[in-house]
């Protein structure tokens, strides 16, 4: 009899929990991760990835500046020279927090396209960043010790996004 009560208790708890979740309309978080890449006219390139919860994300979202992000859970980017050597790697968003103050990112979850103004990568002397307007002009910059930032490559604003298989 005691074994029957224990078995009934073990079955009741998971069923009750599942019913509460269903009745409250709670959906478990489901992060989607996408890769992106950019290729400059002079063969410099950028490869990165980002993730967000596809259950709660709106049709499009924008993230800007340092601090808690609204949608993005992570975003990293690496830059390469024409010989495919890594120039720099940055984790711009970690656990839903953006690190760089100049960070900017816009994404359409329906079309799965990055759009508008973006600013990804570093921001202080010696660092590299990708900035511009998607489908207009994206440039890869090097931040010198002094003077203006140096453009090391650019393209017509093309950047591609692909889901991780």
Backbone bond lengths (Angstrom), bond angles and torsions (degrees), N, CA, C in turn:
res aa  C-N    CA-C-N  psi(-1)  N-CA   C-N-CA  omega(-1)  CA-C   N-CA-C  phi
1 X - - - 1.438 - - 1.543 110.65 -
2 X 1.336 115.36 -43.35 1.461 120.47 179.06 1.534 109.90 -63.62
3 X 1.314 118.16 -40.14 1.457 122.38 178.76 1.528 110.53 -63.35
4 X 1.327 116.86 -36.63 1.466 121.80 178.66 1.529 110.37 -64.89
5 X 1.344 118.13 -41.79 1.466 122.27 179.26 1.533 110.36 -64.87
6 X 1.317 117.04 -41.53 1.462 121.17 179.44 1.524 110.18 -63.86
7 X 1.328 116.78 -44.03 1.457 121.23 178.22 1.530 110.57 -62.61
8 X 1.300 117.63 -44.54 1.459 122.34 178.46 1.531 110.66 -61.41
9 X 1.316 117.21 -41.21 1.465 122.76 178.17 1.531 110.49 -63.46
10 X 1.339 116.37 -44.34 1.467 120.92 -179.52 1.528 111.84 -64.87
11 X 1.298 118.00 -31.05 1.461 122.05 179.31 1.528 110.53 -81.41
12 X 1.306 117.46 -38.51 1.459 122.29 -175.77 1.527 112.91 -65.30
13 X 1.309 118.80 -42.70 1.469 122.08 -176.99 1.533 111.96 -59.29
14 X 1.336 120.25 -52.58 1.476 118.75 179.94 1.526 112.99 -63.74
15 X 1.319 117.39 -38.15 1.461 120.54 179.75 1.522 110.31 -65.93
16 X 1.306 117.57 -43.28 1.463 121.77 178.42 1.524 110.70 -62.74
17 X 1.306 117.52 -44.26 1.463 121.95 179.00 1.526 110.41 -61.10
18 X 1.318 117.60 -45.25 1.461 121.97 179.45 1.530 110.65 -62.16
19 X 1.324 117.25 -42.17 1.465 120.81 178.86 1.525 111.74 -63.98
20 X 1.309 117.22 -41.26 1.467 120.67 178.70 1.519 110.07 -62.42
21 X 1.311 117.06 -44.22 1.464 120.96 179.16 1.524 110.65 -61.75
22 X 1.313 118.05 -45.27 1.462 122.12 -179.80 1.524 110.72 -64.56
23 X 1.318 117.32 -46.61 1.459 120.94 -177.79 1.517 112.72 -67.31
24 X 1.311 118.22 -30.69 1.460 121.56 179.30 1.521 111.99 -85.99
25 X 1.312 117.33 -7.44 1.451 120.86 179.03 1.518 113.37 72.35
26 X 1.296 117.41 22.83 1.452 121.29 179.70 1.521 108.78 -79.95
27 X 1.309 115.11 127.15 1.461 119.21 175.40 1.519 107.82 -111.35
28 X 1.295 117.03 135.44 1.459 118.70 179.58 1.528 110.95 -64.08
29 X 1.315 115.68 147.04 1.466 120.88 179.19 1.525 109.75 -60.17
30 X 1.313 114.79 138.81 1.453 119.88 178.25 1.516 108.36 -136.75
31 X 1.308 115.93 99.41 1.460 120.73 -178.63 1.523 109.64 -78.32
32 X 1.319 114.52 135.63 1.457 121.34 173.39 1.530 106.56 -110.71
33 X 1.309 116.41 138.59 1.463 121.23 178.56 1.521 108.82 -118.56
34 X 1.327 115.38 133.24 1.454 121.73 -179.78 1.522 109.35 -124.89
35 X 1.313 115.57 147.51 1.465 121.91 174.98 1.521 108.87 -99.39
36 X 1.323 117.21 151.34 1.450 121.05 172.37 1.517 108.91 -136.44
37 X 1.346 115.77 154.72 1.465 119.14 174.81 1.520 110.20 -146.43
38 X 1.316 113.35 152.00 1.459 123.34 -179.18 1.522 107.36 -134.57
39 X 1.321 117.42 137.79 1.463 122.66 177.52 1.517 109.02 -126.81
40 X 1.323 116.40 122.26 1.457 121.58 178.90 1.516 112.23 -81.73
41 X 1.309 115.65 164.89 1.468 122.00 179.79 1.529 112.74 -65.43
42 X 1.335 117.69 -24.11 1.471 122.03 -179.95 1.530 112.19 -103.55
43 X 1.328 115.63 21.61 1.478 124.34 174.65 1.527 116.03 72.91
44 X 1.330 118.42 13.24 1.461 119.34 166.66 1.518 105.79 -76.48
45 X 1.318 117.56 157.86 1.455 119.67 -177.88 1.534 111.65 -149.91
46 X 1.306 114.43 165.49 1.461 122.32 176.12 1.521 107.73 -136.52
47 X 1.327 115.25 138.82 1.460 121.97 175.41 1.517 107.00 -133.27
48 X 1.321 116.08 135.80 1.455 118.97 179.93 1.505 111.86 -154.31
49 X 1.319 114.73 -178.85 1.459 121.12 175.41 1.522 108.76 -149.35
50 X 1.327 115.29 157.49 1.455 121.03 176.88 1.521 108.74 -148.47
51 X 1.330 115.56 158.57 1.460 119.67 -179.71 1.527 110.01 -140.06
52 X 1.330 114.01 153.95 1.463 122.21 176.94 1.524 107.76 -156.37
53 X 1.324 116.54 165.29 1.462 121.81 178.84 1.527 107.84 -83.63
54 X 1.319 116.41 110.70 1.463 119.68 -176.34 1.532 112.93 -70.70
55 X 1.331 118.81 -15.94 1.465 121.50 177.98 1.525 112.44 -76.73
56 X 1.318 117.09 -27.13 1.468 120.12 -175.77 1.527 113.35 -112.88
57 X 1.308 118.41 -8.13 1.469 121.21 -176.96 1.523 111.15 -72.54
58 X 1.341 117.05 138.97 1.470 120.28 174.98 1.528 110.47 -75.35
59 X 1.329 116.74 -179.73 1.468 121.69 -179.34 1.526 111.83 -60.97
60 X 1.314 117.33 -33.12 1.461 121.01 173.41 1.523 108.09 -149.81
61 X 1.324 115.35 155.09 1.455 119.17 179.64 1.512 110.99 -146.90
62 X 1.320 114.82 158.16 1.463 122.77 179.06 1.516 108.65 -130.87
63 X 1.312 115.75 136.97 1.464 122.29 176.33 1.520 106.97 -123.88
64 X 1.322 116.45 141.35 1.453 119.47 -177.22 1.524 110.28 -152.99
65 X 1.331 116.32 137.02 1.467 124.91 173.03 1.530 112.56 75.97
66 X 1.313 114.36 175.79 1.463 121.48 -179.20 1.524 110.56 -78.08
67 X 1.329 115.75 151.53 1.465 121.24 176.34 1.511 112.50 121.17
68 X 1.323 115.25 -170.26 1.466 122.43 -179.23 1.523 110.13 -60.42
69 X 1.327 116.97 130.01 1.463 120.88 177.14 1.526 109.05 -86.70
70 X 1.325 115.79 161.28 1.461 120.90 179.54 1.523 111.09 -87.22
71 X 1.322 116.23 -40.28 1.465 121.14 -173.48 1.531 112.27 -124.77
72 X 1.330 117.51 -47.97 1.467 121.04 -175.48 1.522 112.02 -61.48
73 X 1.331 115.04 136.33 1.459 121.09 174.02 1.522 110.16 -98.53
74 X 1.345 116.72 -33.10 1.463 120.45 179.32 1.521 109.06 -156.04
75 X 1.331 115.22 154.88 1.458 121.71 172.23 1.522 107.05 -159.40
76 X 1.331 115.01 126.60 1.468 119.83 175.57 1.523 108.50 -132.67
77 X 1.333 114.74 154.88 1.461 120.34 -179.36 1.525 109.12 -147.22
78 X 1.331 115.15 142.46 1.465 122.27 175.46 1.515 108.25 -126.35
79 X 1.339 115.37 142.47 1.455 121.58 179.85 1.522 109.74 -113.37
80 X 1.350 116.17 143.92 1.459 122.43 -175.48 1.519 110.54 -129.76
81 X 1.340 115.85 145.91 1.460 120.98 175.10 1.533 108.72 -82.14
82 X 1.346 118.51 176.18 1.476 120.52 -178.51 1.528 114.54 -58.82
83 X 1.338 118.20 -22.64 1.466 120.80 178.02 1.525 112.29 -89.80
84 X 1.327 116.43 7.77 1.478 124.57 179.18 1.522 113.31 71.49
85 X 1.335 116.88 21.23 1.470 121.65 173.28 1.527 108.36 -82.27
86 X 1.317 116.95 139.13 1.465 120.98 179.15 1.522 109.22 -68.75
87 X 1.337 115.44 127.21 1.459 121.78 175.06 1.528 108.54 -88.59
88 X 1.340 115.68 -47.15 1.462 120.92 -176.83 1.522 110.15 -162.97
89 X 1.321 115.65 155.29 1.462 122.88 176.14 1.522 108.17 -134.13
90 X 1.336 115.98 136.90 1.466 121.59 -178.28 1.517 110.65 -134.48
91 X 1.306 116.33 140.81 1.461 123.32 170.73 1.525 105.93 -104.67
92 X 1.334 116.93 90.35 1.460 120.95 -175.47 1.520 113.35 -72.86
93 X 1.343 117.64 -31.46 1.466 121.38 176.92 1.513 108.05 -130.66
94 X 1.326 115.84 125.07 1.466 122.01 179.17 1.528 107.82 -130.38
95 X 1.331 116.36 124.83 1.470 122.21 179.37 1.526 112.30 49.97
96 X 1.329 116.66 43.37 1.461 121.12 175.96 1.517 115.22 76.60
97 X 1.329 117.29 17.17 1.466 120.73 178.36 1.527 108.72 -127.06
98 X 1.331 115.62 125.32 1.464 121.83 176.85 1.522 108.63 -84.75
99 X 1.323 116.15 134.64 1.460 120.94 -176.94 1.538 112.40 -91.39
100 X 1.357 120.37 -51.90 1.465 119.45 -175.28 1.535 113.37 -75.18
101 X 1.323 116.74 141.94 1.465 120.06 -178.91 1.522 112.39 -73.07
102 X 1.349 118.43 -21.56 1.461 120.54 179.59 1.525 112.92 -95.19
103 X 1.316 117.71 4.12 1.459 122.44 -177.72 1.532 111.04 -55.81
104 X 1.356 115.97 136.54 1.450 121.55 175.14 1.525 108.57 -151.23
105 X 1.346 115.84 134.67 1.459 120.92 -175.94 1.519 108.70 -156.05
106 X 1.327 117.35 134.66 1.466 123.96 178.78 1.520 108.56 -131.45
107 X 1.342 116.32 135.30 1.460 119.30 -177.00 1.516 111.00 -143.90
108 X 1.331 115.89 137.60 1.455 122.94 175.10 1.525 107.41 -101.18
109 X 1.333 117.01 114.00 1.468 121.23 -176.31 1.531 112.49 -74.27
110 X 1.323 117.28 -21.16 1.463 120.90 -179.94 1.528 110.47 -77.68
111 X 1.346 116.23 -50.86 1.469 120.58 -179.49 1.520 112.17 -86.68
112 X 1.326 116.83 -10.73 1.462 124.82 -176.66 1.535 110.53 54.96
113 X 1.343 114.86 51.26 1.459 121.82 179.41 1.524 110.72 -128.07
114 X 1.326 115.05 138.74 1.455 121.03 169.55 1.525 105.64 -77.85
115 X 1.334 117.02 138.90 1.461 119.38 -178.09 1.531 110.63 -140.59
116 X 1.334 115.32 166.88 1.458 121.41 173.82 1.511 113.68 67.26
117 X 1.327 115.34 -153.02 1.455 122.12 -178.72 1.522 111.21 -76.43
118 X 1.334 115.61 136.70 1.459 120.40 172.77 1.525 109.12 -133.43
119 X 1.320 115.42 152.79 1.465 123.14 175.65 1.525 105.66 -149.61
120 X 1.326 116.13 104.85 1.464 122.11 -173.87 1.518 110.50 -126.27
121 X 1.310 117.67 141.55 1.458 121.71 175.20 1.506 112.20 115.16
122 X 1.326 115.80 -143.60 1.457 121.89 -175.99 1.513 112.48 -88.55
123 X 1.357 114.15 -175.95 1.459 117.50 -178.11 1.534 114.43 -154.16
124 X 1.324 118.15 -5.25 1.466 120.10 -179.03 1.523 110.05 -113.81
125 X 1.336 115.49 169.73 1.465 121.41 -177.12 1.527 111.94 -48.54
126 X 1.334 115.30 132.89 1.457 121.71 -179.99 1.516 114.11 90.04
127 X 1.321 117.36 -7.69 1.466 120.25 -178.15 1.525 111.86 -98.36
128 X 1.331 115.07 170.03 1.458 123.46 -176.42 1.526 108.61 -125.06
129 X 1.325 116.55 145.41 1.461 119.68 176.72 1.519 111.27 -149.25
130 X 1.341 115.52 156.52 1.457 123.78 177.55 1.520 107.10 -109.86
131 X 1.319 116.27 125.75 1.463 119.62 -175.81 1.519 110.36 -145.52
132 X 1.329 115.04 148.98 1.454 120.80 174.64 1.502 111.25 148.05
133 X 1.332 114.97 -159.49 1.455 122.04 -178.81 1.523 109.06 -114.99
134 X 1.318 115.54 124.51 1.462 121.13 179.64 1.530 109.01 -59.27
135 X 1.316 115.73 138.34 1.466 125.36 -179.00 1.527 113.73 66.66
136 X 1.328 116.96 13.90 1.462 121.31 175.57 1.525 109.72 -129.06
137 X 1.323 116.75 -61.87 1.456 121.69 179.39 1.523 109.02 -164.72
138 X 1.316 117.26 123.10 1.461 123.25 173.06 1.512 107.41 -121.98
139 X 1.323 115.89 130.35 1.461 120.46 -178.05 1.512 111.07 -126.19
140 X 1.323 114.92 145.43 1.450 122.61 175.28 1.524 107.20 -98.31
141 X 1.329 116.63 125.04 1.457 122.34 -175.75 1.520 111.41 -116.69
142 X 1.317 115.25 151.96 1.467 123.53 171.17 1.531 105.58 -114.72
143 X 1.332 116.84 132.61 1.462 121.10 178.77 1.533 108.14 -92.35
144 X 1.355 117.90 114.40 1.464 120.13 -179.83 1.533 111.26 -80.98
145 X 1.316 116.74 174.79 1.464 121.65 177.64 1.530 110.59 -66.21
146 X 1.331 116.73 -33.28 1.460 121.22 177.06 1.521 108.23 -148.38
147 X 1.313 117.30 172.29 1.464 123.98 -178.76 1.527 111.20 74.56
148 X 1.321 114.94 -166.43 1.460 122.03 -176.36 1.525 111.61 -81.60
149 X 1.313 115.50 155.77 1.460 121.06 176.70 1.534 109.27 -62.70
150 X 1.327 115.94 146.77 1.460 122.82 -175.98 1.526 109.64 -103.57
151 X 1.332 116.59 126.68 1.461 121.42 175.16 1.523 107.63 -78.22
152 X 1.354 116.49 122.15 1.465 118.96 178.70 1.526 112.70 -104.88
153 X 1.340 116.57 -15.21 1.464 120.29 175.72 1.527 107.83 -170.22
154 X 1.329 116.13 162.68 1.466 120.86 177.40 1.526 108.89 -158.36
155 X 1.321 115.00 170.39 1.461 120.46 172.54 1.524 108.46 -151.11
156 X 1.303 116.88 -173.90 1.462 122.53 -176.22 1.528 112.75 -77.42
157 X 1.296 117.69 11.39 1.462 121.44 179.77 1.515 113.89 97.61
158 X 1.330 117.17 6.69 1.461 120.75 -178.97 1.526 110.69 -74.17
159 X 1.323 115.11 130.36 1.469 122.83 174.37 1.524 106.04 -146.86
160 X 1.317 118.29 134.48 1.465 120.95 -176.45 1.519 110.98 -111.56
161 X 1.333 114.41 149.67 1.468 122.36 179.40 1.515 108.08 -125.82
162 X 1.337 116.11 135.81 1.462 120.55 177.18 1.521 109.31 -138.90
163 X 1.323 117.55 136.37 1.464 119.97 175.10 1.540 110.05 -64.99
164 X 1.291 116.02 147.92 1.459 120.47 173.89 1.510 107.81 -76.91
165 X 1.300 116.62 126.40 1.476 121.44 -176.96 1.495 111.97 -77.48
